[in-house]
Amino acid sequence: MLVRIEESWRQILQPEFDKPYFELLTDYVRHEYQTTQVFPPAKLIFNAFNSCPFNQVKVVIIGQDPYHDLQQAHGLAFSVNDNIPIPPSLNNIFQEIHQDLGTPIPTSGNLTRWAQQGVLLLNATLTVRAHQPASHQNKGWEVFTDAVIQNLAAKKKHIVYMLWGSYAQRKAAFVPSKDNLILKAPHPSPLSAYRGFFGCHHFSQANQYLLAHSLSPINW
């Protein structure tokens, strides 16, 4: 199956695109877009990959679902479009960065600038029905994004994996800890951020690790 995705990722992931589950997933998602409101816009489903080519990945941050309200989701985990109010979890991420690194808190929640520096902002499920969180879970996306992590783990070393919450942390099973930095913390949502996300210092740890392996740090 021909999938419109950044070329380095297409070469890596083509075996997945040719599997029966992905054809079923594609049929399901196409039907959803034709019959109901789905986020993100179809052209942005693979925005995380198009914004961060395979060979440039230095950090992986894993989310769960795209945002499910109007104009929020644009294909990058935790990110929202410019001029959209910053969601609570992202606000907590910005608060932790401010406390960790002393940098000013951004006025925009658009994280494209992270992606362009090598941060893969990957949701486990890449589409969702409007106003129906988790509506596209268990349709095949998780199999696909597991394969993404497995390919990264097999083909690249010295990646920082930021895994927030139990859902994201399950992905660590695919990643050899001796060759990468795996950082775990509670989810940054208001329900759990005070249980250890605040004060986790993941962003300074990530940059220290990248520098130690002769990689440029991220301007968070």
N, C-alpha and C positions, 0 to 999 in steps of 0.2 A: 504494500500500500504506500502511495506517495503522500507524505505529510509535509505541510509547509512549516518548516522549522529551520533554525539556523544550521548551516551546513555541517559544522563539526559535530553538533548533536545528532543530526540526521545520520551521519555515518556510524556513530556509536549505537544509536537506538533503532536502526533499521530492523534488526532481528525482532524487536518488540512489535514494531508496526506490522510485521508480516505474520504475527501470531493470531489465531482465531479469536482470542479474548479481545484483542484490540479492534478487530473488525466489528465485533458485537458492541463494544463500547462506542465506537464511532457511529454506528447506526443509532444507538440509543441517544447519544448527545445530539446528533443531527435532528432527530425527531423532536427532542426537547426544544431546541432552538426554533423549530418550525411551528410548534404548538403552544408554547408558553414563554414567559419571560425568563431568561437565563443570564447569569453573570459569570465572568466578565463578558464584554462584547466578543463575539466569536473570533475576531481577528487577533484578540489578545490572549487567547487560551494558553499559548506557548510563550508569552511575553518574558517569563523568567529565563527561558532558554535563549530567546532572541537577544535579550539584553546582556547576557553573560555567557559567552561561548565556552565550550567545554574546557579548552586549554587555559582559560583565564580564571577558572574557579579556584578561589583561595579560602572562602568561608561558605558554609551551608547553614542556612536558617530554615527550619521546617515549621510551616503552619499546618492548619487542618483543612478548613474550607475557605473559599473566597468570601469576601464580604457579600451580604445578600440584600443590601439596600441600594437604592438608586445612585448611580454615578460613583460609587465607592471603589469597587473592584476594578483593577486593570492588569491582573495577571501576575502580580508580585505579592508574596505573602506579607501580611501586616501593613502593606502600603496602600495609600489612597491617593486619588487624583489631587492635583493642585486645587485649592479653593474649596476643598471638602473638609468639614470639621475633623480634627484628629481623633480617632476612636480611643477609648479608654486604655486598651492594651498597648497601643502604640505610644500613647502619652506616657505610660509607665516605662516603656523602653527608653524613650527620650529622657525621662527623669533619671533613670539608672546611668545612662551615658553621661549626663551632666554631673552626677555625683562621682562617677568613676574617673572621668577624664577632664572634667571642668569645662567642657565645651558648652556654648550657648544652646538652649533648647530651640529647635527649628520651629518656624511658623507654618511650614508645609509638611504634610505627612507623605509626600511623594518620595519613595526610596529608590527611584531610578538611579540616583547618583551612587548609591551603594552597589547596585547591580553592575554598573559600569566600571566599578573598581574590582570586581571579582567576587561579589557576594551573590550566591544563588539563593534567591528568595522563593523557596519551593513549597507550595501547598501540597498536602498529600492527595487531596481531591481538587481537580483543576476547574470544575464548574459547579454551579449551584443554581437552583430555582430561586427566583426573587422571593424574599421574605420567608424562605423555608430552609433554615440551616440544616446541613447534613442530608439534604434531599438527593444528592448524587453520590453519596457514599455507597460502597459495596456494589458498584456497577463495573468496576475494572480499573478505575483510576489508581487505587492503592497498589495494585499489581504493577502498574506502569511506573509509579514513583518509587516503589521498592527497587525496581530494575535500574532506575536512574542512580540511586544510592549505591547499589551493588556495582554498577559500572564505574562510578567514581572511585569506590574503595579498591576495585581491582586494578585500575589504570592510572591512578594518581596518588601521590603521597603528600604528606604535610598540609592537609586540609584541616581547617578548624570547623568542627560541627557544633553548632549551638542548638541544644535540644531542650526546649522549655515545655514542661508538662509531660505526663506519662505517655500521651499519644505520640508525641515526637520522639520520646526516648526509646520507644520500641524499635525505631530505625537504627539504633546503635548496634543492634545485633549483626548488621552487615559490615561494620566498620572495624578494621584492626586498630586497636588503641595504640599499639607500639609504633605505628607509622603516621598517626594523626593525633590531633588534640580534640578530645571529646569533652565538651562542657555541658553539664546538666544543671537545671534549676527548675523550680516551679514555674508554671505559666505566668506571664506578666499581666494576666487579667486582674481586675480589681478584687476578684474572689480569692486569689492565691498569691499575688505579688508580694504581700507582706510575710509570706511563709518562707522566703529565701531568695526570691528573684531580686528584690532590692538588696544591694550589697553583694551580689554575686561576682561583680568585677569581670564579667565575661569579655567586655570590650577591650579593656587593657590587657587581659590575659591573651586574647586573640592577637593583638598587635605585637606583644612580646614574643609570642610563638612564631609569628610570621617573620619578624626581624631576625630571630635566632636561626631561621632557615633561609636567610638571604632573600626574603620576599618583602615587597613593599607593604607597609601597614595600611589599614583602611582609615580614611578620613571619615570617621563616624559623625 
